[in-house]
């Protein structure tokens, strides 16, 4: 009886060690990629006041049209809000001392401090087109408002 010898396959293939090495490198690359995305998703401290002012301006404009009376958003040193009690849940927002607010009104060449200024919304459904700058130690964000919608345009 003849014993058959075990023949080794001559086809090329990856070894288990090579597969484990490639999988380890893939896990490492994916881990670094996920970590870098977490860096980009860090919360911007200037985003919240900008979005709140955008919601507040739309609310003030809509309320002015519905109630047939003018509405006003007032700015002071550490906050801004709808004056006259018509703000509902969006009555006022305190941005704190670390954020400074500046306004550039229609036709102005430069920025002026927002403290003490008023932004009027007419009962006809229009408001003054302004640009608001929120500034802190890390940088600034400019938010431009549309005169017809009261919403943020950029």
C-alpha positions as CSV (number, residue, x, y, z in Angstrom):
1,X,0.0,0.0,0.0
2,X,1.4,3.2,-1.0
3,X,1.2,6.2,1.3
4,X,0.3,9.4,-0.3
5,X,2.4,12.3,0.6
6,X,0.9,15.5,1.7
7,X,1.5,18.0,-1.1
8,X,1.9,21.6,-0.4
9,X,-0.2,23.9,-2.5
10,X,1.8,26.2,-4.7
11,X,-0.9,28.8,-5.0
12,X,0.0,32.2,-3.5
13,X,-2.0,33.2,-0.4
14,X,-1.8,35.5,2.6
15,X,-0.6,34.1,5.8
16,X,-2.5,34.6,9.1
17,X,0.3,36.9,10.3
18,X,-0.1,39.2,7.2
19,X,-3.9,39.4,7.7
20,X,-3.5,40.3,11.4
21,X,-1.0,43.0,10.5
22,X,-3.2,44.6,7.9
23,X,-6.2,44.5,10.2
24,X,-4.2,46.2,12.9
25,X,-3.1,49.0,10.6
26,X,-6.7,49.5,9.5
27,X,-7.9,49.7,13.1
28,X,-5.2,52.3,13.9
29,X,-6.1,54.4,10.8
30,X,-9.8,54.3,11.7
31,X,-9.1,55.3,15.3
32,X,-7.1,58.3,14.3
33,X,-9.8,59.3,11.8
34,X,-12.5,59.2,14.5
35,X,-10.4,61.1,16.9
36,X,-9.8,63.9,14.4
37,X,-13.6,64.2,13.7
38,X,-14.2,64.7,17.4
39,X,-11.8,67.7,17.2
40,X,-13.9,69.3,14.5
41,X,-17.2,68.8,16.3
42,X,-16.1,70.9,19.3
43,X,-18.8,73.3,20.2
44,X,-18.3,76.9,19.1
45,X,-19.2,79.3,22.0
46,X,-20.3,82.0,19.4
47,X,-22.8,79.7,17.7
48,X,-25.4,79.7,20.5
49,X,-25.9,83.5,20.8
50,X,-25.9,83.8,17.0
51,X,-28.6,81.1,16.5
52,X,-30.6,82.5,19.5
53,X,-30.6,86.0,18.0
54,X,-31.7,84.5,14.6
55,X,-34.7,82.8,16.3
56,X,-35.5,85.9,18.3
57,X,-35.5,88.1,15.2
58,X,-37.8,85.8,13.3
59,X,-40.1,85.6,16.2
60,X,-40.2,89.4,16.7
61,X,-40.9,90.0,13.0
62,X,-43.7,87.4,12.9
63,X,-45.2,88.7,16.1
64,X,-45.1,92.3,14.8
65,X,-47.0,91.3,11.7
66,X,-49.6,89.1,13.5
67,X,-50.3,91.6,16.3
68,X,-50.1,94.7,14.1
69,X,-47.6,96.5,16.4
70,X,-43.9,97.1,16.2
71,X,-41.5,94.9,18.1
72,X,-38.0,95.8,19.3
73,X,-34.9,93.8,20.2
74,X,-32.7,95.7,22.7
75,X,-29.0,95.1,23.3
76,X,-27.1,95.7,26.6
77,X,-23.7,94.9,27.8
78,X,-24.2,91.2,28.6
79,X,-27.5,90.3,27.0
80,X,-30.1,91.0,24.3
81,X,-33.8,90.4,24.2
82,X,-37.3,91.3,22.9
83,X,-38.5,94.4,24.7
84,X,-42.1,94.9,25.8
85,X,-42.7,91.3,26.9
86,X,-43.5,89.9,23.5
87,X,-40.6,87.5,23.4
88,X,-42.4,84.5,24.8
89,X,-39.8,81.7,25.5
90,X,-37.2,83.8,23.6
91,X,-37.6,86.8,25.8
92,X,-33.9,87.4,26.5
93,X,-30.5,85.8,26.2
94,X,-27.5,86.4,28.4
95,X,-24.2,85.9,26.5
96,X,-22.0,86.8,29.4
97,X,-19.0,89.1,29.8
98,X,-16.6,87.1,27.6
99,X,-18.6,87.7,24.4
100,X,-18.8,91.3,23.0
101,X,-21.5,92.2,20.6
102,X,-21.1,94.9,17.8
103,X,-23.6,96.1,15.2
104,X,-23.2,97.4,11.7
105,X,-26.3,99.1,10.5
106,X,-27.4,99.7,6.9
107,X,-25.0,102.1,5.3
108,X,-22.5,102.2,8.2
109,X,-18.8,101.9,7.4
110,X,-17.7,100.5,10.7
111,X,-18.8,98.6,13.8
112,X,-20.4,100.1,16.8
113,X,-21.0,98.6,20.3
114,X,-24.4,97.0,20.6
115,X,-24.9,98.2,24.2
116,X,-27.9,100.5,24.4
117,X,-29.0,100.1,20.7
118,X,-32.4,99.0,19.5
119,X,-33.4,96.9,16.5
120,X,-37.0,97.7,15.3
121,X,-39.4,95.4,13.6
122,X,-42.3,97.0,11.8
123,X,-45.8,95.8,11.6
124,X,-45.5,95.8,7.8
125,X,-43.2,92.8,8.0
126,X,-39.8,94.4,7.5
127,X,-36.9,95.2,9.8
128,X,-33.7,97.1,9.4
129,X,-31.0,94.9,7.7
130,X,-28.1,94.7,10.2
131,X,-25.0,92.7,10.7
132,X,-24.2,91.5,14.2
133,X,-20.7,90.6,15.3
134,X,-20.1,88.3,18.2
135,X,-16.5,88.4,19.4
136,X,-14.5,86.6,22.1
137,X,-10.8,85.9,22.7
138,X,-10.6,83.1,20.1
139,X,-12.3,85.0,17.3
140,X,-15.5,86.4,15.9
141,X,-18.6,85.5,14.0
142,X,-20.5,87.9,11.8
143,X,-24.2,87.3,11.3
144,X,-26.1,89.2,8.6
145,X,-29.9,89.5,8.8
146,X,-32.4,89.9,5.9
147,X,-34.8,92.9,6.0
148,X,-37.8,90.9,4.7
149,X,-37.5,87.6,6.6
150,X,-35.7,88.7,9.8
151,X,-33.6,85.5,9.3
152,X,-29.9,85.0,9.0
153,X,-28.6,85.3,5.5
154,X,-24.9,84.3,6.3
